[in-house]
């Protein structure tokens, strides 16, 4: 399907909302009523009969086309999940400004208590470790080349980059973040780091080139296979090890100089148990780095997200709860940075890369997978940019409670 083109401004002789309101289809009337008095951009709604209805005044920012009766019912229900489902199943087509279209979430509801409950019941039925492995595979195992089509071309970083300006290339912003981690964790040749959720070796490759030894932990089968093969082909001045195991069962005979988690904390919501593991795995005085998406309420994610994108107990981090867990251990927070705008810019780059690669991705991975990630990436970008429903942070801890103050500090 080629993207729909936005129409020219309607003439009085056209079908664009030229009929009296009383003669309009019910879904159009319902949309007008819901949107009355709200600051949402004008858009066009094309129905199956070919009629096009302008909602709002001014130049349309986007256009929706319903292709089935089910898609019309989804729109009329104002159920966010039903509309998202209709889009990824190609029952609704879209063209125009995706961020403007996502402002329609303001008039939609998202109440699916039974589906929400199952994500907490499943670990009780099938076990936490098995559930975590199944859930992680559902997001990360579409195929490595799919992710490489939208991530930065240089290091394949699947967490927020660190932009120094809005115009900076994604590749440079990704390296900015990796360089920050090296400095913040005081890493140099001979250091040994545990990389939890190592992805596609973005950190391991960058640090390993500087002589830093890296143990890469993952529970994704696809990523584990990639990391093993990648490690075997590298000629870096360091030791590299890929381990297919959860951090909660990983029990090495050593402690590490630093532990890093890049975009992984959202998968590890049991902070108290997690910090107990960090305490076991990190040397005294060692640094712990993490970056993550955050919001103010735990497990407050959309039905679309937990059913299609990140199934299970995935949740943005609740910072006060995270700090409270650290406070029960010897970890002290020594740096925290708000990366909300950098994450928005990162997502914008990712989704534009995805859209540019569409013609190559759809024949291999399918229209549904393409649309799923298109909606997921634009949806996250919308939440970071518009109102801070999603936040983003980099946090550095040091295992130093009880140590002299001269040993504390990011540059100490």
ZIWOSUL-V310828 format. One record per residue. RES is the residue in one small letter. SS is DSSP state (A for helix, B for strand, O for the rest). Layout:
{{RES,SS} {RES,SS}}
This chain:
{{x,O} {x,O} {x,O} {x,O} {x,O} {x,O} {x,O} {x,O} {x,O} {x,O} {x,O} {x,O} {x,O} {x,O} {x,O} {x,O} {x,O} {x,O} {x,O} {x,O} {x,A} {x,A} {x,A} {x,O} {x,O} {x,A} {x,A} {x,A} {x,A} {x,A} {x,A} {x,A} {x,A} {x,A} {x,A} {x,O} {x,O} {x,O} {x,O} {x,O} {x,O} {x,O} {x,B} {x,B} {x,B} {x,B} {x,O} {x,O} {x,O} {x,O} {x,O} {x,B} {x,B} {x,B} {x,B} {x,O} {x,O} {x,O} {x,O} {x,O} {x,O} {x,B} {x,B} {x,B} {x,B} {x,B} {x,O} {x,O} {x,A} {x,A} {x,A} {x,A} {x,A} {x,A} {x,A} {x,A} {x,A} {x,O} {x,B} {x,A} {x,A} {x,A} {x,A} {x,A} {x,A} {x,A} {x,A} {x,A} {x,O} {x,O} {x,O} {x,B} {x,B} {x,B} {x,B} {x,B} {x,O} {x,A} {x,A} {x,A} {x,A} {x,A} {x,A} {x,A} {x,A} {x,A} {x,A} {x,O} {x,B} {x,O} {x,O} {x,O} {x,A} {x,A} {x,A} {x,A} {x,A} {x,A} {x,A} {x,A} {x,A} {x,A} {x,A} {x,A} {x,A} {x,A} {x,O} {x,A} {x,A} {x,A} {x,A} {x,A} {x,A} {x,A} {x,A} {x,A} {x,A} {x,A} {x,A} {x,A} {x,O} {x,O} {x,O} {x,A} {x,A} {x,A} {x,A} {x,A} {x,O} {x,O} {x,O} {x,O} {x,O} {x,O} {x,O} {x,O} {x,O} {x,O} {x,O} {x,O} {x,O} {x,O} {x,O} {x,O} {x,O} {x,O} {x,O} {x,O} {x,O} {x,A} {x,A} {x,A} {x,A} {x,A} {x,A} {x,A} {x,A} {x,A} {x,A} {x,A} {x,A} {x,A} {x,A} {x,A} {x,O} {x,O} {x,O} {x,O} {x,O} {x,O} {x,O} {x,B} {x,B} {x,B} {x,B} {x,B} {x,O} {x,O} {x,O} {x,O} {x,O} {x,A} {x,A} {x,A} {x,A} {x,A} {x,A} {x,A} {x,O} {x,O} {x,O} {x,O} {x,B} {x,B} {x,B} {x,B} {x,B} {x,B} {x,O} {x,O} {x,A} {x,A} {x,A} {x,A} {x,A} {x,A} {x,A} {x,A} {x,A} {x,A} {x,A} {x,A} {x,A} {x,O} {x,O} {x,O} {x,O} {x,O} {x,O} {x,B} {x,B} {x,B} {x,B} {x,B} {x,O} {x,O} {x,O} {x,O} {x,O} {x,O} {x,O} {x,O} {x,O} {x,O} {x,O} {x,B} {x,B} {x,B} {x,B} {x,B} {x,B} {x,B} {x,O} {x,O} {x,A} {x,A} {x,A} {x,O} {x,O} {x,O} {x,A} {x,A} {x,A} {x,A} {x,A} {x,A} {x,A} {x,A} {x,A} {x,A} {x,A} {x,B} {x,B} {x,B} {x,B} {x,B} {x,B} {x,B} {x,B} {x,B} {x,B} {x,B} {x,B} {x,B} {x,O} {x,O} {x,O} {x,O} {x,O} {x,O} {x,O} {x,O} {x,A} {x,A} {x,A} {x,A} {x,A} {x,A} {x,A} {x,O} {x,O} {x,O} {x,O} {x,O} {x,O} {x,O} {x,B} {x,O} {x,A} {x,A} {x,A} {x,A} {x,A} {x,A} {x,A} {x,A} {x,A} {x,O} {x,O} {x,O} {x,B} {x,B} {x,B} {x,B} {x,B} {x,B} {x,B} {x,B} {x,O} {x,A} {x,A} {x,A} {x,A} {x,A} {x,A} {x,A} {x,A} {x,A} {x,A} {x,A} {x,A} {x,A} {x,A} {x,A} {x,A} {x,A} {x,O} {x,A} {x,A} {x,A} {x,A} {x,A} {x,A} {x,A} {x,A} {x,O} {x,A} {x,A} {x,A} {x,A} {x,A} {x,A} {x,A} {x,A} {x,A} {x,A} {x,A} {x,A} {x,A} {x,A} {x,A} {x,A} {x,A} {x,A} {x,A} {x,A} {x,O} {x,O} {x,O} {x,O} {x,B} {x,B} {x,B} {x,B} {x,B} {x,B} {x,B} {x,B} {x,B} {x,O} {x,O} {x,O} {x,O} {x,O} {x,A} {x,A} {x,A} {x,O} {x,O} {x,O} {x,O} {x,O}}
